[in-house]
Amino acid sequence: MSPSNDALYRQPEAFPVLTTPQIARIRPHAIVRPVGFGEVLFEPGTVRMSCFVVVSGRLEISMPRLSDEQVFTTHGPGQFSGDVVLISGAGSLARGRVAEPGEFLELSPDALRTLIARDSELSDIFMRAFLLRRVTLISEGMGNVTMLGSRYSSNTLRLREFLTRNGHPYAYIDLDSDKASQELLDRFYIKPQDIPVVICSGTTLLRNPTSQQLAECLGLTGHIERDRIYDVAIVGAGPAGLAAAVYAASEGLDAVVIESQFPGGQAGASSKIENYLGFPMGISGQELASRAVLQAEKFGAQMMVGEKVVQIRCDLRPYELTLQNGAPIETRSIVIATGAQYNKPEVENLAKFEGRGIYYAATFMEAQFCAAEEIIVVGGGNSAGQAAVFLAETVQKVCMLVRGKELSETMSRYLIQRIVENPGIELHLETEIVGLAGDPHLERVTWRDRATGKESAHDIRHVFIMAGASPRTDWLRECLALDERGFILTGPDLDPVLATAPLKWPLSRPPAMLETSLPAVYAVGDIRSGNVKRVASAVGEGSISIHLAQIALIDD
């Protein structure tokens, strides 16, 4: 078979040819492996697979499909296998089969990480190639996952968001429009309640799986060694948590990141962030998150995606975190970066339409559902403003509903100007949604002018909600001091509450900046009381928390 896209070969940085001196520097880290024709070196789903450098011969890389396989590329002398899974330790996306006998250099995951840490030139070559290959796989819809779903299924959207925002390539078959869909339904004995169906690594069939089940199938959940005590456990992988992971791992701390859904947090749902330092043309939240994940994993941070922390044993040192599956994680320090979730309007039937016209992210995927239609964006902050400007490029009209009297209270000046000057955005201040109707998809929205009390109904099928934020701190109430809204108190803000039991501060020194009512436990980003709702401030807090944790670990 020929590769799916000849343009791949016009990307020399994605498929570089190493020089003889570069290969010589790799040899001390590798095992020399003679290979024969047809030998399979790794399969889809293989965890912690090796990287192979071709000295002589050829290595064919192919992806599983429903009935056969598709060749992605063939590596010749001087080229090497792999993409970002070699850094993350997740399951392989492809099959590696020897197409021509010869001699390969085999680099184990640990050996590859050591090489990348010690050789800056080879680090740049490998990391750039891995990143570009993953981008190509995503754009081509090639990988070890095939999803059969329906545009009318909220669970289909949930899993597509999970895969997309985790940067995992997949092929999608729309059962509502694909002509061969009935044959597929019959072939796999699929019933309506089974949709969506995910075929993982060409072998495992999941019927309407949870996000955690899909993460486990892809090898994203990681592995915890029972006797291991981490230096720092980071709960949440938004900008603050990812910054903490990068700085912890780069400083040599043994760090683990636990994320229940996907990296990026609320920022990951933004189509373009334009006020983040160093990106004058802007960067999508998803791209920023995926680069940060790779950067953290490059330095050795362990990512656990699809896992949720449900409890802290705050009476133990080292601290013990309990995952939803019951597994414990012991750690000397903790960074809590679970962020906040958008407030949901108190409207009847809201849950019914989630994923069927109600969305909490505005990325390219959601934008495809409503091209050339009239839509609603709810919210007056930067996330809502970025969504309105982005969606206005493809939809017929954006109706922006804001409960407040003006935008300037919560939104950056550059976004306000773009919204006001955009003829495709209709701004409704002091307005809120009071009714939703449709079956099964959202078809009609009723909103109320808070100033006049007048209600009006509109035939609108898509609403993007990005209004306000509530903390995710129910699991912390028995251990940490919270403010009246449920955000975590830190540093000097703790003074009024720490003099009383059961939150009495146990040390002679006062809590450090970002430190909670538990020593060596820090809160950063949107979860912290008094936070600044900007990506840059979250990143700064995440990095500062690691400096503070290092001091606390030395003191201990």
N, C-alpha and C positions, 0 to 999 in steps of 0.2 A: 504494500500500500504506500501511497505517497502521502507526505504530511498534509494536514488540512489546510495550511495556509503558507504559500511560498514566501510570503512576506517575512516569515520567521527568519529566513536566511539572510535578510537584509538588516538584521539586528545583531551586529557583531558583539555588542556588549552583553547580549543575552546568551550568546553561544561563542564565547571567546576561545581562542586556541592558545594554550600556554606555551611559553618558550622553553627551550631545553634547560636554561638555568632555573627557571621557575619550577619545572618538574623536579629538578635535582634538589630543590629546597623542600619539596613535599616528601621525597623518599624516606627521610629519617622518621617521619611520622606515620608511614604507611606500611602495609603488608603487600609484598609482590605476589600477585595471584595470576597464574596461567589459566586461561578460560577457553572452553571449547564451543564450537558452533551449537546454537540452540540452548545453551545453558541459561537458566533463569536465575538472576541474581537477587531480585526482589519482586514481590507481588503487590497489587493494590491492597492497602490496609496494613502492610508491614510497618511495625512500630520500631523506632530507633534504628532505621536502616543505615547502611554505610554509604559513603560517597565513593564513586569509582572514577579514577582518572585513567583515560585510555592512553597507554604507551604504544601499543600496536593492536590492530584488529578494529572492530566496530561494535558499538552498543546501541541497540534499538530500544526506544522508549515508546510504549503504547498505552493507550487509555481504554478501560473497559466500556463497552456499550451494551445495549440490551441484548443484542444477538451476536455481536462479534467484538472486535477491538479496532481502535483507530490509532495509527502511528502519529506520534507527536513530533519526533525528531530522531535522527540517528547521529550519535557522537562518534567522531573519528579520532585519530591520533592527536593528542594534545588537548582534547576536550574532556569535560567532566559531567557527571550526572547530578541530578537533584534539583530541588527548589527549597522554599523556606521550611519545609517539614524537616530537613536535615538539622535546622537550628532549633525548631520548636519541639521535635521529638514526636509529633503527631503521626498519624498513619500515612503511608505512602499513597500518592494519587495514581501511580502508574505501575506498569510491569517493565522490568528491565531484562531484556533477552539479548544474548550475544549473537550478533548478526555475522560476525567474521572472527575466527579464533585469533588469539593473540595474548598479550600480557597487559593486565590492568594493575593499578595501584589502588588498594582498598584502604579508605580512611574511615575508622570507626567514628561514631558521633563525638566521643570524647577527644579523639585525635584531631578531628576537624576543628572542634572548638579551640583546642590548644594552638593549632596552626593559625587560626584567625586571630587569636589573641596576641601572638608573637610576631606575625609577619603582616605589616600594614598594607603592603602592596597586594599580596594575595588575598588579604581580608577584603579589600575594595573590589577585587575582581570577582571573588566568590559571592559576596553579598549583593553586588549589583546584578550579577547574573541571576541569582535566586529570586530577587525581587522582580526583575523584568519578566522572567519566565512565569511567575505567578500572575502578573498582570495580563500576560498573553493568554494563559489558560482561562482566566476569568472572562476575558473579552470573547474568547472562542467557545465558551460553554463546555470546556473539556475538563474532565476530572474523574474522580472515583464515585461520584454521586449522580444519580438520575432521579428526578422528582416527577411524579405524576400527580397533577393537582388541578384545581378549578378556581377560576377567578371569583366564584361565588362562595368560596370556602375561606373563612377567617383563619383556620389552621394552616391553610396553604400559605397565606400571607405571612403568618407567624414564622413558619419554617424557612420561607424564602428570605425574610429579614434576618433570621438567625444565620443562615449561610452567607448571605451577602455581607452583613456587617462583621462577620468573622473572617471575611476575605477568603472564603472557601469556594472554589469553582464548582459549578454543577450544571448539568443539562436539565432543562425544564420542558415537560410535555404538557400542554394545556389540553385537558380532556374535553373542554367545551368546544374547541375548534380543530383539534388534530383529527384528520380523516381516519387515521388508523387507531383511534383511541378505543373503540369498542373491542377490537382484536386484543389490545393490551389489557383491557378490563377482564376479558374472558381468559386470557392467558394466565393472569395472576389471581384469578378468582376474586376480583376486587368488588366489594359492595360499597354503596354510597357512604356508609359510616366509616369505611376504611380510608377515605380520602382526607389528606394527601398520603400517597404511598412513596416511600423513599427506598431506593435500591442502593445499598452501600457496598462499595468495592466489588460490585458485580456478583456478590454472593448473598448478602444479608438483605432481606426484605422487611421493612418496618412499616406497619400500618398505623397511620395517624400518630406518630410517636411524639413524646414530650421532647422539649429542647434538650433535656439531660440525656435522654435515650439516644438522640441523634449525636450529641457530643461524645458520648461513650463509644458509639459505632465508629466515629471518625478519629478516635484517639486524642480528643481535645481535653479530656478531663484530667490527664496526667496520672501520676502514681505517687502515693505517699508511703514512705518507709516508716514502719511503726516506731522504731527507736530514734528517729531523727528529730532533733530540736532545731528549728530555724532561728536565725538571728532576727528576722523580721517577717511577719505575715501581713500582706497588704490586701485588705478586703475591698474589692471594687476596682475596676479597670477603666475609669474615666480618665481625663487628662491628669488629675491630681494623683491617682493611683499609679498610672503608667510612669509619670515623672518619678515618683518614689521608687518604682521598680528599677528604672534605668540607673538612678543614682545609687541605690543600694547595691545592685549587682556590680556596677562599675567600681565601687569602693571595696569590693571583695566580700560583702555580706551575703550570707546564705538566705536568699529571698524567695518567697512564694507569693503569687498573686492569685486570689480566688475571685472569679467573676461569674455571676449566675447566668448571664445572657450573652452579651457581646461587648468587646472593648469599645471605648469612646464615650459612653454615657450619653447625656443630652447633647453634648458637642458632636458626637458621632452621627447624630441625626441631621446635622446642618449640611446643606448643600455646598455652602462656601463660607469660610471664615476669613474675613478680609482685614481684621484689626489685630492679627497675631503677629508678633515681631518676626521679621525675616521672610515674610511671604507677601511681597507687595502685590502680586497677582491673585492672592487668596489661595486657600487650600480647603478641600472638603474635609469635614469632620472625620469621615471614614478613612480617608487617605492619611490624615494626621495620626489617627489611632493605629492603623496597620503598620505605619513606619515606626511608631513608638514601641509597639509590641515586638517587632523584629529587632529593634535596638536593645530592648531589655533582654530578650532571649539570647542575643549575641553575647552579652556580658555574662549570661548564666542564670538569669532569673527563671524560675519555673512558673509557667502559666497553667492554671486549672480553669477551664471554661466549661460552663454548664453545671458548676457546683455552687451551692449556696450555704453560707454560714448562718446558722440558726441560734447559736448560743456562744457566749464567752463564759468560761469558768473563771470568774474574777477573784476567787478565793485561793487560787493556785499560782505558784510561780515555779517554773515557767508557766505562762498562761496557756490555757487549752481552748482551742476553738472546736466547735462541733459542727460538722457538715450535716446537710439534710439527710444524707444516707447513713448518718450515725458515726461516720469515721472521725476520729480526733486528730487535730494538728497541734503540736506543741511548739511554742515560740517564745522567745525572750522579749520581743517587743511587737507592737501591732500598730499599723496605720489604717485607720478607718476612712475609706474614700468611696462610700456607697452612693454618694450623690443624693439627688432629690428627684421625685417623679412629678410630672405635670399634674396639676389639679384637674379633676374631671368635673364638668358642670353637673349640677344636680338636676338632671333631665331624665324623665322616664324613657325607658327603652334604649338608653345609651349603650349598655353592654351588648344588646342585641345587634347593634350595627358596628361594633368594633371589628375592624377588618373587612367590613362590608359597607364602607362609606365613611367610617370614622377612623382617622389615622393619628398617630402620635409622632410621626417622623415625616420629613419631606425630602426624600432623596430621589434619585433618578427612577428607582423602581416604582415608588408611589406615584410619581409624576406621569408614568405611562398609563395609569388607570383613568386619568381625567383630562387627557389632551383635548383641546378645543371645547371644553365644557366650562361652565361657570362653577366656581368653587368658593369655599369659605375658609379663612384662616382665623382662628380664635387666639387672641393674645396680644399684648402690647410690648413685649420684651424683644431682645435681640434675636432670639431663636425664631419668634413669630415673624419679625421683620425680614430676616434672611429667607424664610420660607416663602413669604409673599412675593418678594422680589424674584426669587428663583422660579416659582410656579407661574408668575406672570409672563414668563418667556414662552410658555407653551399652551396655557389655558386661554379661554375666551375672556374671562374676567375674574379677578380676585376680589371678593368682598371681605374686608378685614374688620373683624368685630373686636372692639376694645371696651372693657368695662369702665376704664378711667376716662377723665375729661381731656387728656392729651397724651401724646406719645413721649414727650421729652422726659417724663418722670423715670422711665425705665429703659429707654432705647438710645443707642448711639446716634450722634448727630448725622453721620453720613447715611445711615439707613433711613432716618426720618426724611431727609431730603429726597432720597430715591423714591420713597413711597409717595410722598406728596406730589412729585413731578411725574410719576408714572401714570399714563392715562388708562392703563389696564388694571389699576388698583383703586377700588372704591372704599374709602375709609369711613367706618361707622363708629364714632365715639359714644361712650355711655350706652353700649348695646350688648345684649346677652341672648344666648339661645334658650328658648323655653319649650320647644317641641320638636320631635323627630318622628317621621312616619315613613313607611315603605315595607315591602315584603317580597323577597327576603332582603334585598338591598335597600339602602337608604334612598328615598325618592323626594322627600319634601322636608324643609327646615322652616321652623317658625322662630323669629327673633323679636325681642322687645326693646323699644327705645326707653331706657331707664329715666330719661328726663321727662318724657311725655306720657309714658305708660302704654303707648300705642304698640300693638302687635301686628306683624305682617308675615304671611307665609310665602315661601319661595320654592320653586321646583329646582332644588339643588341636590346633587347626589354624592358630593364629596366634601368632607369637613376635616380640616387639619387643626388639631387642638394642641396649643403650646402656650398655655396660660398658667402663670403662677408656679409654685413648686412646694411640695410637701416632703419632709425628710423620711427616710426609711430607717427608723430607729426603734421600732417596737421590740426588737430582739435585744436592745441594749438597756431598757428601762431599769432593770434590776441591778445594773452594774455602774452606769455612768450618769453624771449630772446632766440634765437636759434643760433647755429654756422652756418657756410656756408654749412654744409652738412645736416642740419636739426636736429642735436642733441641738447639737452637742456643745456644751459650754467648754471653753478651753482657757488656759493661761489666767490672766488677771480677772477675767469674767467669772472665775470660780470662787473668788474671795467671799462673796456673801453666803455661799452654800457649804463650803468645806469645813466650817467650824462645827457642824452638826452631824451626828450619826444618822444613817450608816455610811455617809460619804466623807467621813473625816479623813483628811490627807495624812498618810502614814509616815511621810519623810520630813526631815528637818528643813530641807530646801523647799521653796515654793514651786508650784507647777510651772514648767517652762512654757514659752509661747507655743501654741498648738497642742500642748499636752492636756489630756482630759483629767478627770478626777481619779483615774488610775495611773500610777507611775509607768512610764515607758509605753503608754497607749496614746496615740495621737489622732486627731481628727482634722482632715484637710478637705478643701474644696467645698462643694455645695452643702455638705452634711454639717458643716461647722456653723455655729451661731455667729452671726455678724459677717458671714462670708461676702466676698466681692464676686458677683456673678460674671466673671470673665475667664476665658480659657487661660490667659497668661497668669492671672493670680492663682488659679488652681495648680498650674504647673510649678509656680514658685513655691507654694505651700508644700507640695509633694516633695520637692527637693530639700527644702528646709527641714522637714520632718525627719529625714534620714540623718542629717547632721545632728539633730537633737537626739535621735535614737542611738547614734554612735557614742555620744557623750554619756547617755544613760547606761549603755552596755559596759562602758569602761568603769563607771562608778559602781556598777553591780559587781 
